[in-house]
Each structure stands twice: as structure tokens, then as C-alpha cells.
Amino acid sequence: MAEIIVKPHNRRAALHVGRTLLSYIQELGVDIDASCGGRGVCGRCLVKADPSESLTPPNEVERRLVKPGFRLACQARIIRDDRNLQVEVPTFVGYKILERGIVKPIPLNPPVVRRSTPKGEKVYWRGVEVDDYRGEIYGLAVDVGTTTLAMYWVNLETGVVEHISSMLNPQIRYGDNVIDRINYARIGRQADLEKAVRGGVNQMILQKPINPDHIYEVAVVGNTVMRDIFIGHPVSQMGESPFEPISTSPENISAGDLGLRVNRTANVYALPLIGHFVGADALAVILAVEMHLSRDVVMAIDIGTNTEIAVGCEDGIVVTSCASGPAFEGSGVKCGTGAVAGAIQSVEIGRDLKIRYETIGGAAPTGICGSGLIDLLAQMLERGIIDWRGRFASGRDRLTIVGGDKEIFIDGEDIDNLKLAKSAINVGARALMRHYGVKVRDISRLYLAGAFGNYIDPRNAVRIGILPNMPLRKIVKVGNAAIEGAREVLLSQEKRVEAEKIPGKTRHIRLEVEENFHDMFIQGLSFGRYRS
């Protein structure tokens, strides 16, 4: 029987008429950006195939989205199986991934310690002997994001973060958002998702010069769906009301049961969830910025495909998640892109309407990433190119940022998609402040967590209404605060106890059942500062 051969990995499978190229690529575990989950919307699952006669002709979607010589893997189907088919998947471009968060000193009291015994030095986990001491004791702090994975190698004897690593979440081959992942699990394929994400973590483990046998604990954070896929809890029920996980409790699981390439006795500690789609990553952010200990009311926002927001202080906390979608990560915007080399990351429009921009890595421009899109919208609004509704003035239907054969532009449809994402975040923050009984002026600090928050210009985010209108001195970027929370529970049993108490003082707000949600969302679509 003829085979499909996926290059450059040389992975093979029997060729069957009717299957899409994407289904083979997913099955063979090859990384590909299928951001839209194979719906033919994002135009990112580009491949080359030979012979082309073995595939269905390019359809209307491909003719619109794909340049000559390429096919969309999700659209191209096998129509002949009488000869081998070679498919070339482009090598993934490296994303600009935020790896580090705030790192603050904490007293060292990890669950894993070295002890001297009559039989020599041993390694103990919570008072139980687990191994002979081999000269080192390490732990891993892992942030399982929908788009990216980040990892700290932490020396549990010194508290020092000795190595940092990151990569795209391999699950992106199944879609770029949690709903796509849930839907994939609902058709009985959750095992594929688990294998992909754990494989990514193992890949990072093996890339560093630390002996994996010296890793005795792994602390994991992630949103509800990402955490539970990683530890093997079913997530299919998250696709239907009441949209709750099977358990919000912290979990201790054998690393061997998950197939992780660490010491055979290692423990995986998954931080607790708050509930609904607000997961262990949001809880870890709360822990890292010490919202639960603050005397003043503070806000934390982690902007992403699934944006999480918290408002509170030592008296209590309210949280929510917003389905802001992947527009600010490049999907749904014709010239949008992720944070890759060549992505336009900042934009300035002069009084003469000349456009100046910077790209990641100083490379030739390939598209516009999220921080650049926020700058662009704010500058277009400031210069009167669009009005408060996001409509173009003076008969324009688009604004060209880079001309020529590889034009980079933004049009009205793109702006509409960005408005939807912007409004979701806007409504989430306003709803929480209303529930907490505070105004913007009462918020003493706004912590911006995560990669997106780290790279945006707060002035422009305030200008278009993503962030509340407050003095810029109150806005503090804290980087990947979620992985910092994971580091803290690796190093401190007291911090672990703190983390496990946070859900008890936190109330989750479901935006979709909010009174006046529709009116608030419509109001949030307009561009302008808000005070709540």
C-alpha cells in the first residue's frame, strides 16, 4: 500500500482516500499551526505536497488564503492512493515567548529535602524516603499555557532558578483555543492532547544539562482545561453547562503515571483551580502578586486567548475569565501574526500620517502581532483615521502599514474582530469592579501578567479601552507571574498552604449570566477610555 511521508521528519503512515493531510500530520505528532482547529479559517496550516494529483484541487478557501505552490493541510484531501505522497511541513518559526516572571525571595522550605541517615544521605518527600541522595535535588515549575509552555529548573537546595525554557504548546496542531481542545476531547481524542503536551514538557527536560533523575517534584499551573489535560482529568464536560471541572482540588500524581522523564519517584503537584475556566494559572498570579494579603484593593489581568481577571484584597477576591479569543494573537486579522521574528510589535503614526514601526528581531516585516495591533488602533484613533466606532474616515476601507507585493494592512473587518476581543476584556474588568463595589479610582495597583501584558504599551491599551483609565504609575508589569506562583509552591510548603486557601476566599463571576451583559458588551465595542 502507498504511504504518506511527512518531511522533514520522515514520518510515515498508510495512505487512505478521503483523509485530510492535517489528520495525518496530527496523527504522526508533527508540529503544525492549525490555529482554527482545521476549519479553514486561519490559513496557517501551510504545506507542500507531491504529487499534487493525489489531492483534491484547491478550493475557494485555499485560493483566497494560500499562495501558489502551497496547500492548506486541513482542506487538501487524498483522492489517490496508488503512489507515495510526500508532504513537507515548514519548520516552526520561533515565537517570542515570555519565560520569566517576578522572582521574589521566599523562605526555603520545600517538600523535597536531603537528610542524613545511618544508611547515608537520602531524599525525602514530605517525610517519606524516596531515593538515595545523588548530589542534586531539583524541581520543575511548569506553566501550561494554551499557546505556549514555560519551565523553570529550580534547585530545591538553594532556591535558585538555574535554567529557563519555553516552546509552543504542541497542542496547537489541534486548534489555538480551549474550546477547540475541549471539542477534540469530546470526540474521544483527549489522549492525543495529553500525549502532545507531556511530550513538549519532556522535550524541554531533555534539552538541559541536568540529570532528569535528579528532578523530584514538578509544580504545574494552567487554566482549567490545560491543567486537567496535563494531569489526565477529563475535560469534555467543560463544553457544556455548567462548564465546571470534575474537581478544583490540588492534585498529587506520580510523574511516572504521566510518562514524564524525571525521577521515577517524583511527584507532580497541580495547583488548585478556582472554578469554571479560571484555573491554577490565575490562582498562581494571585499568589505571586500577593493579592490575598494586600490591604489595598488591586486588580490583576492576564491577557490571552482566555483572559483572566481578578479584583480584591485580603478581605476577599472576585475573578472571571473572558473569552477574548485569539484576535490579539493574530487569528481573525488578515495580516495578524503571533510574536515571531518579523512581527510588527510597535507602531507610531506621526502628525503627517507617516507610519513608523519596529519588528521583533529587526527582521523584515511579516505581519502584526498583538502589541502592534493595540498601538495601531490607538494611533489610528488619535490621528482621526478611525472614529470612536472603529469606522474609517475619508472614504478609506483599509490602512496600509507596509506596501509592495507583501502588503501588510488592516481593514474594517479586522478592526471589528479586535473590537470583540477588546470588549470582552473591558466587560470582565467592569463587571468585577461592580461586584466588588469599587470604581477605577479605588484600584491601587493594576498588575499586568503574562507575555501579552508584558509587551503592550499601557498608554495605548488605556486609550482604546482595554485597560481602565488610571494613572500609568499604577500599572505594574509582572511578567509570567503564573510560573512565579508555581516556583513559590515548589520552594515553600507555607506558600503551598497559602495557595490552597485562596479558592476559599475567591468568588467566581460568570459573565454570560451577568445582568446587562449584552448592554455592557455593546458599550465596550466603542473605542475610548472608561472609568467604570
TORKE-161511 format. One record per atom (N, C-alpha, C): residue in one letter; x, y, z. Coordinates in steps of 0.05 Angstrom, whole numbers, plus 5000, padded with zeros to 4 digits. Example, Ala and Ser with C-alpha at 12.3 -4.5 7.8 and 13.67 -1.06 7.14 Angstrom:
BEGIN
A526448865156
A524649105156
A526449345156
S525749555142
S527349795143
S525850015157
This chain:
BEGIN
M501749765000
M500050005000
M501850255000
A500950454985
A502450704984
A502450845012
E504351015016
E504651155042
E504751455038
I503951595060
I504451875062
I507051915078
I508852075068
I511452125081
I511652425088
V511752485114
V511752755123
V514552845128
K515453045113
K518153155114
K518053415132
P520253495145
P522953365144
P523253145165
H521053055177
H521252865199
H521352575189
N520552535163
N520552265151
N518752075167
R516452175176
R514552005189
R512551905169
R511751655172
R510151515151
R507651395162
A505651375144
A503151235150
A501951145124
A500250935126
A498850835102
A496951045091
L496951065065
L495351275051
L492451175047
H490551335055
H487751265052
H486151485038
V484651425018
V482951625004
V480951745023
G480652005021
G478552145037
G479652295061
R482052225070
R483052355094
R484452615086
T484452815105
T485853065100
T488753025108
L490453205097
L493253195104
L493553265134
L491953455144
L492153525172
L491753295190
S489853115184
S489252885201
S491752715204
Y493252675182
Y495752525183
Y497852665199
I498152925195
I500153075209
I499753065239
Q497153095247
Q496453075276
Q497052795286
E496252595271
E496652315280
E499552245283
L501252355266
L504152295267
L505652465286
G504252655300
G505552815320
G507453025310
V506853125286
V508453335274
V507353615281
D508953795291
D508054065298
D507254215274
I504854325275
I503854505253
I501854695266
D501854935256
D500055145267
D497255115254
A495454975268
A492754945258
A490955105278
S491455365279
S490255535299
S487255515300
C485955485277
C483055495277
C481855215281
G483555015286
G482554745291
G481754605266
G482754685243
G482254555218
G479654635204
R478754875211
R476254975198
R476755135173
G479255175165
G479755315140
G479455615143
V479955725167
V479556005172
V482256155175
C484156035189
C486556185195
C488656195173
G488655995156
G490455985133
G493355935141
R493855805164
R496555765175
R497655485171
C496055285165
C497055015163
C498154955135
L500055125127
L501155105100
L503054875097
V502754725075
V504554505069
V505054505038
K507054355030
K507554295002
K507153994999
A505953914976
A505353634972
A506053544943
D507153304941
D507953194915
D507452894914
P505952794895
P504852944872
P502153074878
S501753304867
S499253464873
S496853314863
E497153134843
E494852994831
E493552804851
S494952744872
S493852564892
S491852694911
L491552964908
L489853124926
L487653254911
T485553324926
T483353474915
T484453744905
P483353864884
P484254124874
P483854334896
P485454554896
P484954764915
P482154874914
N480854904937
N478155004938
N478155314940
E475855424944
E475555714945
E477155834968
V477055694991
V478455785015
V481455805009
E482555594997
E485355594991
E486155804971
R484455834951
R485156034930
R485256314943
R483656354964
R483556614977
R485856654996
L486656445010
L488556475032
L491456385026
V491856225005
V494356095001
V495756184976
K498356224978
K499956304955
K500556044938
P501156084912
P501655854895
P503855674905
G503455414901
G505455214910
G504955104937
F503155214953
F502455114979
F499555014980
R498954844999
R496254755005
R495654805035
L493154825041
L492254825069
L491854535077
A493254445097
A493154155105
A490354075113
C488754265124
C486054195133
C484054175110
Q484754285087
Q482954285064
Q483654075043
A486154005041
A487053825020
A486553535028
R484953385012
R484253115018
R485552924997
I486052675006
I487152474989
I485052374970
I485652364944
I483852244924
I485152014909
R487751964913
R489051744900
R490951614920
D491051344920
D492851204939
D494551004924
D495151064898
D496650874882
D499650934882
R500551144895
R503351204897
R503851364922
N506351364931
N507151514955
N506651814952
L505851944974
L505352234974
L507252354994
Q508852544985
Q510752685002
Q509552955010
V509553005036
V508453255047
V510653395063
E511153645056
E513253795070
E511954005089
V512453985114
V511354165134
V513554365141
P513154625137
P515154825143
P515954815173
T518554855178
T519454855206
T518255085221
F517455035246
F516155235261
F517955475266
V516955715262
V518355955268
V518355995298
G520556075310
G520656115339
G519056355348
Y517356315368
Y515756535379
Y517356685400
K516756935403
K517857095425
K516157035449
I517156865467
I515656765489
I516756885515
L514956985532
L515857095558
L516156865577
E518656825586
E519256595603
E519256675633
R520256915639
R520856985667
R518657165678
G518157125704
G516357295719
G517857445740
I516457585757
I517757695781
I518857465798
V521257505808
V522357295826
V523057425852
K521557365872
K522057495898
K523057285918
P524757375937
P525857185956
P523657075975
I523656815980
I521856695999
I523456506016
P522656466042
P524056276059
P523955996046
L526255856047
L526555596034
L525555376053
N523455246045
N522355016060
N520854836041
P522254706022
P520954536002
P519954276013
P518054146000
P517153876009
P519353666005
V521153715986
V523253525979
V525853625992
V527053456009
V529553546024
V531553306025
R534053376032
R536153186037
R536453146067
R536752896075
R537152836103
R539352626107
S540952666128
S542952466135
S541752246152
T542251996145
T541251766159
T543551576165
P543151386182
P545351186187
P546151036161
K544451036142
K545050896116
K546051086095
G546651336103
G547651526084
G545651746079
E546251926061
E544452146054
E542152056036
K539752136044
K537352056029
K535752296021
V533952256001
V532052455993
V529352386004
Y528052586017
Y525452546029
Y523452736016
W520952636012
W518752806003
W516552786025
R516153016037
R514153036059
R514552816080
G517152786088
G517752596109
G518052306101
V517652246076
V517851966066
V520351936049
E522051746056
E524451696040
E523651606012
V524851735991
V524151665964
V526551575947
D528951645956
D531351575939
D533851625955
D536051515945
D538651595954
D539351875944
Y540852025959
Y541652295950
Y543852255929
R543452385906
R545252345883
R546952605877
G546952785896
G548653025893
G547053275885
E544553245877
E542853475869
E539953405874
I538453615881
I535553595883
I534253825867
Y532753765847
Y531553965830
Y528553935829
G527154155824
G524354155818
G523754315793
L521554255780
L520754405756
L518154555762
A518154815754
A515754975755
A514854995726
V512354905720
V511454895692
V508855045689
D508855225670
D506455385663
D505455275636
V503155125637
V501955015613
V499955215602
G500855375583
G499155565570
G497755455546
T495555575538
T494155485514
T495955495490
T497555705488
T499355745465
T502155655470
T503255705494
T506055655500
T506455495526
L508755365527
L509655235552
L512055375562
A512255415588
A514555535601
A515455365625
M518055355630
M519055185651
M521455315665
Y521455295692
Y523755365708
Y524955105719
W527655085718
W529154875733
W530055005759
V528954915781
V529455035807
V531154855824
N533354945834
N535054795853
N533654815880
L532654585890
L531054585914
L532754605939
E535354595936
E537154625959
E538054915963
T538055065941
T538955345942
T536655545936
G534555455922
G532355625914
G532955775888
V535155725876
V535955865851
V534655745827
V533555925809
V532555835783
V535055815765
E535855575758
E538355535744
E538055535713
H535655455704
H535155455675
H532255525670
I531855645647
I529155715638
I528755615610
S526455515603
S525955415576
S523055475569
S522555485543
S519855535533
S519555425505
M517055385497
M516555295470
M513555325464
L512755305439
L509955295433
L508655045445
N506255065454
N504754825463
N504154655439
P505254415437
P504754245414
P501754195408
Q500054245428
Q497154205423
Q496054405402
I497654595394
I496754795374
I495954655348
R497054415344
R496254275319
R493354185320
Y492054205343
Y489254135346
Y487454385350
G488554625347
G487054875350
G488355055370
D487755315368
D489255515384
D487755615408
N485455485415
N483955585439
N482855345454
V481955395478
V481055185496
V478555045485
I476855195471
I474455075460
I475154855439
D477054915422
D477954715403
D479054475417
R480554515439
R481654285453
R479454125467
I477454265478
I475254125490
I473753955469
N473154075446
N471753935425
N473353695416
Y475953715415
Y477553485407
Y477353265428
A477253345454
A476953145475
A474153015473
R472153165465
R469453065464
R468952855443
I470752845423
I470552635403
I472352395410
G473152385435
G474652155445
G477652165440
R478752405435
R481552425428
R483152575449
Q482252575474
Q483752725495
Q486552605498
A486852345494
A489452225498
A491552355479
D490652435455
D492552565437
D493452835448
L491652975461
L492353235473
L494253195496
E493752995513
E495552935535
E498352855525
K498452685506
K501052605495
K502552845484
A501153025470
A502553255458
A503753435479
V502253505499
V503253705519
V505453575537
R505053325545
R507153195561
R509653145544
G509253095519
G511553065501
G513153325499
G511753545498
G513153805498
G514753855523
V513553785546
V514953825571
V517453635572
N517153395563
N519453205562
N521653315544
Q520853435522
Q522753545503
Q524453755516
M523153935532
M524554145546
M526454025567
I525453815581
I527053695602
I529653585591
L529553455568
L531853325557
L533753515543
Q532953775540
Q534653965527
Q536654105546
K536354055572
K538054195591
K540153995603
P542354105613
P544553925623
P544153815651
I541753815661
I541153705687
I540153415685
N541253245701
N540352965701
N537452945708
P535752835691
P532852815698
P532352655723
D534152465730
D533752305754
D534052475779
H535052725777
H535352895800
H532953085803
I530953045787
I528453215789
I526453055805
Y525653165828
Y523953015847
Y521053125849
E520653365839
E517853475840
E517453665817
V514953665807
V514053835786
V511553985795
A511654255795
A509254415802
A508054525776
V505554475772
V504254535747
V501954735751
V501954945734
V499655125733
V498755145704
G496255235701
G495055265675
G492155325679
N490755415658
N487955465661
N486555195665
T484055195672
T482554955679
T482954725659
V482654785634
V482854585613
V485654485610
M487554665610
M490354595606
M491454425629
R490854515654
R491754355677
R490654075676
D488054055671
D486753795673
D487553605650
I488053715626
I489153545605
I491853445613
F493553615625
F496253535632
F496253305652
I494453325672
I494453115693
I492552885687
G491152895664
G489552675655
G486652675665
H485752905676
H482952925683
H481252975658
P478952855656
P477252905632
P476353195631
V476253305606
V475453585603
V472953615584
S471953395574
S469653415555
S467253545567
Q466853515594
Q464553645607
Q464853945608
M467254055603
M467654345602
M466354475578
G465354305559
G464054415536
G461054445538
E459954395562
E457054415566
E456554525594
S454254655597
S453454765623
S453454555644
P454454605668
P455354865679
P458254945675
F459654805657
F462454875649
F464354865673
E464154645688
E465854615712
E467654375709
P470054385721
P471854155722
P470753935740
I471853695738
I470953475755
I471853525784
S473953675788
S474953745814
S476653995813
T476354165834
T478054405835
T480354365855
S480554135867
S482554085887
S485454075876
P487354125893
P490154075885
P490553775881
E492353705864
E492853415859
E495753345862
N496253115874
N498953005875
N498952745859
I500552725838
I500452495820
I503352405815
S503652145811
S506252035804
S507152125777
A509552235775
A510552325749
A510752085730
G511351855740
G511451615724
G508851545710
D506651595725
D503951545713
D503451725690
L504651965689
L504252155668
L506352125646
G508251945650
G510351905629
G512352125628
L512852275650
L514752485650
L517552375654
R519552495640
R522352395641
R523752525665
V522952445688
V524152545713
V524652305731
N525552345756
N525952125774
N523451955777
R523851695778
R521451515779
R519751565803
T520851685825
T519251735849
T518052015850
A518552175829
A517852455830
A514852495832
N514152705846
N511352785850
N510653015831
V508253005820
V507253235804
V505053365821
Y505553615828
Y503553775844
Y502153965826
A499553925822
A497954115806
A496454295825
L497054555822
L495754755840
L492754745837
P491254825857
P488354815855
P487155005834
L484754945826
L483255115808
L481355285824
I480555505812
I478555675825
I475755595817
G475455525791
G472855435782
G472155545755
H470355395740
H469555475713
H472155465696
F472655675680
F475055685664
F477355825678
V476955905703
V479056045718
V480655835733
G483155805725
G484655575734
G486955635753
A488855445753
A491155455771
A493055685763
D492955765738
D494755985730
D493856245742
A491156295742
A490156535755
A490656535785
L490356295797
L490956275826
L493856335831
A495656235814
A498456285818
A499156575815
V497856715797
V498257005794
V497457145820
I495157075831
I494157195856
I496257145878
L497356905879
L499356835899
L501857005895
A502757035870
A505257165864
A505157465870
V502857595864
V502657885869
V501657945897
E500957725912
E500057745940
E497557905942
M495757875923
M493158005925
M491657915950
H491857655957
H490457545980
H491457656007
L493757796006
L494957906030
L494858216030
S493958336008
S494058626005
S491958766022
R492658986034
R490759146048
R489159326029
D490359396007
D489059555987
D487859385965
V485759485952
V484459345930
V486259365905
V486859135894
V488559125870
V487158965848
M488058995824
M486958845801
M489358705787
A488858465777
A490858315761
A489458225735
I490758275713
I489758185686
I491858035672
D491157795663
D492957625646
D491557595619
I492457755600
I491057765574
I492057545556
G490257405544
G490957185525
G488457095511
T488556865498
T486256755485
T483956725505
N484656645529
N482756635551
N483856825573
T482757075573
T483757275592
T482557235620
E484257245640
E483357215668
E483857475683
I481857545698
I481957805713
I481157745742
A482557875761
A481957855789
A481958135802
V480158175820
V480058425836
V479658355865
G481258475883
G480858415910
G483058495929
C482958395953
C484958455974
C484758235995
E485858286018
E485858076039
E482958006049
D481058186043
D478358126052
D476757946034
G477757906009
G476457735990
G477157815962
I476557625943
I477357665916
I475057575898
V474657715875
V472857625854
V474457585829
V473757385814
V475257315790
V473257255767
T474357275743
T472757185719
T474657115697
S473656975677
S475156925653
S473557035630
C474957145610
C473657265587
C474557125562
A472657045545
A473356915520
A474157125500
S476457245505
S477357465488
S478357365461
G478757105458
G479456995432
G482257055424
P483056945401
P485856965392
P486457205374
A484557405372
A484957625353
A487557775359
F488157825384
F490657965391
F493057785390
E492657525383
E494957345378
E495157285348
G493657445332
G493957425303
G491757295288
S490057135301
S487956995286
S485557185282
G484257165259
G481957335253
G482757615244
V485357655240
V486457905229
V488057835205
K487357935182
K488557835157
K491657845157
C492758055167
C495658075168
C496758035197
G495057915213
G495857865241
G497857625242
T499457625263
T501357405267
T501957385296
G503057155304
G504057135331
G506557295335
A507657265359
A510057425366
A512557275355
V512857285328
V515057145315
V516957355303
A519357265295
A521257445283
A519957575258
G520157845256
G518957985234
G516158105240
A514958015263
A512358125270
A512658425279
I510958595269
I510958875277
I509858885305
Q511658975324
Q510858975352
Q510259245364
S511059455350
S510259725358
S509859905334
V508060095337
V507260265314
V506960555324
E507860745308
E507361025314
E506561165288
I504461315289
I503561465266
I503961765272
G505561895256
G506262175260
G503962365252
R504262615259
R502262815251
R501962825220
D504162765206
D504062755177
D502862495166
L501962325185
L500762065179
L502761855168
K505361925170
K507361725163
K507561525186
I507861275178
I507761045197
I510660955202
R511360935227
R513860825235
R513360575253
Y514960375249
Y514460125264
Y517059985271
E516859805290
E519159625297
E518259335295
T519959165286
T519358885285
T520958725305
I519958495312
I521358315330
I523958215317
G526158255330
G528758175320
G529758345298
G528458575292
G529358745270
G529058615243
A527558405240
A527358265215
A525358405196
A525358325171
A523458435152
A520658375161
P518758575158
P516058535169
P514558315155
T513258145172
T511657925162
T508757945169
G508058115188
G505358145198
G505358325223
I503058335236
I502758505260
I501958325283
C503458335305
C502658185329
C501058355348
G500258245371
G498358375388
G499058645398
S501558675408
S502358945418
S502359145395
G503059065371
G502959245348
G500159325341
L498359135343
L495559195337
L494359395356
I495059375382
I494059565402
I495159845395
D497759855390
D498960115382
D497560225358
L497160055338
L495960145313
L493160265317
L491460115332
L488760215337
L488860485351
A490560505372
A490660755388
A491660985370
Q493660935354
Q494661145337
Q492761225315
M491261035304
M489261095284
M487061265296
L486361205320
L484261355334
L485261635340
E487761655349
E488961915356
E489162095332
R489761985309
R490262145284
R487662175267
G485462075278
G482962115263
G482561935239
I484161735237
I483961545215
I481461365219
I480861305244
I478361175250
I476861335271
D474261295274
D472761445294
D472361265318
W470761355338
W470361205363
W469060935358
R467660905335
R466360645329
R468260455315
G470660555308
G472560395293
G472160405263
R470560605254
R469960635225
R472060815213
F472860745188
F474760915174
F473561175165
A475161395167
A474261655158
A475261695129
S474261905116
S475161995090
S475161785068
G473161615069
G472761425047
G474761195046
R476461155066
R478360935067
R476860675072
D478060455063
D477060195071
D479260025084
R481660135085
R483860005098
R486160205103
L488060125120
L490460275124
L492760095118
T494560175100
T496860015093
T499260095110
I500359905124
I502659955141
I505259905125
V505359695110
V507559625093
V506559575065
G507559735045
G506559705018
G508159495003
G507659474977
G509159294960
G507659034956
D509158834945
D507958574939
D506958434964
K508358464986
K507558335011
K506258545030
E504158655020
E502758875034
E501758775062
I502158945082
I501158905108
I499259135115
F496759065121
F494659265124
F492759175145
I490959365152
I488759305170
I486259415157
D484059265158
D481559365146
D479259355167
G476959425158
G474659445176
G473959185189
E474058965174
E473458705185
E475358625207
D477958685203
D479958635224
D479358795249
I478659045245
I478059225268
I475659115284
D473659025269
D471258915283
D472058665300
N473758495290
N474658265306
N476258345330
L477858545327
L479358645350
L477558785371
K475458915361
K473559035380
K472158825397
L471558595386
L470258385401
L472058295424
A474658255417
A476558165438
A476958385459
K477158635450
K477458855468
K475158885487
S472758855476
S470358885493
S470058675514
A470858425507
A470658205526
A472358275551
I474758375547
I476558445569
I475458685585
N474458875570
N473259115582
N470959045600
V469158875590
V466758795606
V467658635631
G469558465628
G470458305650
G471458475673
A473158675667
A474158855688
A471959015701
R470159125684
R468059295695
R466159135712
A465558885704
A463658715719
A464858655746
L467458585747
L468658525773
L468658765792
M469259005781
M469259235798
M466459295809
R464459245792
R461759295801
R461059095824
H461758845821
H461258645841
H462758705867
Y465058815865
Y466758865888
Y466059135901
G464359295887
G463559545897
G465659765897
V467359755876
V469459955874
V469460085847
K470660325845
K471060465820
K473960445812
V474560535788
V477360525778
V479160675798
R478260905808
R479861065826
R480560915852
D479060705859
D479560555883
D481660345880
I482460285855
I484460075850
I487260195854
S488760085873
S491360205880
S493560105861
R493259865850
R495159755831
R493659585810
L494659595786
L493659415765
L496159255756
Y496058995761
Y498258825754
Y497758705726
L499558745707
L499258625681
L501058385680
A499858145678
A501357895678
A501357775650
G503257595646
G503457445621
G504957595599
A505457455578
A507057565556
A505757805543
F503157775537
F501857995524
F501958255540
G501358225566
G501358465583
G504158575586
N506158405584
N508958505587
N509858675564
Y508758625540
Y509858755516
Y508058985506
I505659015516
I503959225506
I504759495518
D504059715505
D504459985515
D501860055531
P502060075557
P499660125573
P498160375565
R499560585555
R498260835547
R496260775524
N497160615505
N495460555482
N493260365490
A493760175508
A491659995518
A489460145533
V490260355548
V488360525561
V486760685541
R488260785521
R486960965501
R484660825486
I484960565480
I482760435465
I480860285483
G481360295510
G479360185529
G479759895536
I482059785531
I482559515541
I483059525571
L484659715579
L485259745608
L483759985619
P483059975645
P481760205657
P483460455656
N482060685655
N483460945653
N484461025680
M486960975685
M488161035711
M490961145706
P492161275726
P494861375723
P496761145716
L498561195697
L500260985688
L502160875710
R502661045730
R504360955752
R503160725768
K500460695766
K499060485780
K499260215765
I500060225740
I500159975723
I502859855725
V502959605735
V505559465740
V505659215724
K507759185708
K508158945692
K509658735709
V508558495712
V509758295730
V510658045714
G510658055688
G511657835672
G510057585676
N511357355673
N509957105676
N509557045706
A507557175718
A507057135746
A506056865753
A504756725734
A503756455739
A505956265745
I508156275730
I510356095735
I511856165760
E511756425768
E512856505793
E511256375816
G508656375814
G507056235834
G507755945836
A508255815813
A509055535814
A511755495827
R513555685822
R516255675835
R515955695865
E514155865874
E513855915903
E512855665917
V510955515905
V509955275919
V511955045917
L513855055898
L516054865897
L517854895921
L518355155928
L520455215948
L519355245976
S516755275979
S515655346006
S513055196011
Q513155026032
Q510654886040
Q508655086051
E509655306063
E507755506072
E506355646049
K507755696027
K506455816004
K504455615991
R505055365993
R503155165983
R500555165999
V500755196025
V498455226042
V496855476035
E498355706032
E497055956023
E495555915998
A496755785978
A495455745952
A492955595955
E492955385972
E490555215975
E488355355990
K488955576004
K486855726017
K485555935999
I486856015978
I485856225960
I483156165949
P482555925939
P479855875928
P477655935948
G478155885974
G476155925995
G475356215999
K477156405991
K476456685994
K475956825967
T475556655947
T475256765920
T472556685909
R471156875896
R468556835884
R468756865854
H467756665840
H467856675810
H465356805800
I465656995781
I463457135768
I463157035739
R460856935732
R460356835705
R459257065689
L460757165670
L459957405655
L457457355638
E457157105627
E454957055609
E452257075622
V452157055649
V449557085662
V449357345677
E451257525672
E451157795685
E448757955675
E447558095694
E445458285687
E446658505670
N445258575648
N446158785630
N448658705615
F449358445614
F451758365599
F451758465570
H449458425557
H449358505529
H449858795525
D448558965542
D448959255540
D451859335546
M453059205566
M455759265573
M457659185550
F457058965537
F458758875515
F458559065491
I456159155485
I455759345463
I457259605469
Q456959695494
Q458359945502
Q461459905500
G462459665506
G465259615505
G466459605477
L464759585457
L465659575429
L466759835420
S465960055432
S466960315423
S469760365434
F471260525419
F473960595427
F473960845444
G475160815468
G475361055485
G475960965513
R476861145530
R477561085557
R475061035574
Y475260855594
Y472960815611
Y473860835640
R472060905657
R472660945686
R471060755703
S468860635693
S467060465708
S465460625728
